[in-house]
């Protein structure tokens, strides 16, 4: 199994509460301040839906 590469959003600043993301067969999301506590896994369809739903201006 290869090591997952995680990255933070360019919108994140140091010291902020944010998540890190790793794209692959599934998109993995983890807490940037506590990376060892686990990840959430999203299928491509689930991730696309999540991104669309939070990107819509309100």
Residue pairs with C-beta under 8 A, 6 or more apart in sequence:
4 22
4 24
4 28
5 22
6 20
6 21
6 22
6 28
6 30
6 35
7 20
7 21
7 22
8 18
8 19
8 20
8 21
8 32
9 18
9 21
12 18
12 32
17 33
18 32
19 29
19 30
19 31
19 32
20 29
20 30
20 31
20 32
20 35
21 27
21 28
21 29
22 28
22 29
22 30
22 39
26 41
26 42
26 43
26 44
27 41
27 42
27 43
27 44
27 47
28 39
28 40
28 41
28 42
29 39
29 40
29 42
30 37
30 38
30 39
30 40
31 37
42 50
